[in-house]
Amino acid sequence: MNVILDTRDELEPELKVFTENRVKFSLKRLFWMVRKIKIQYSAVSSSKTIGKQNCMISLETFDHHQIEVTMTARDRRMALEMCLKKIYKLVQKAFHKSQQYGRFSKHVYV
């Protein structure tokens, strides 16, 4: 699994390590399905919302499905947690759907 962090501003080293570890831990059961995962943090600029952070996760599976999730929360860690929860459910759904139609083998390690 290839984890790519993409931000407009520089990330703190602690947040970068936390993000990589959290992604690997959250997807540990389905890591063999993930080819590439891209995480992008940004701040939401609005007069009504103060201090909102946006997290977007784009994921590519071995059968070339693209899954994208975007969440907004008070801080980056919470936005990441919510995105990973949604991503896990969507990857699980894609796996079960592909197993149902026999298009995807668990023994694909490219």
CORSULKA-V83573 format. One line per field, one symbol per residue. ss: DSSP state (h for helix, s for strand, l for the rest). A space follows every 10 residues. Layout:
ss->???
This chain:
ss->lsssssslll llhhhhhhhh hhhhhhllll hhhsssssss ssslllllll llssssssss sllllsssss sssllhhhhh hhhhhhhhhh hhhhhhhhhh hlllllllll
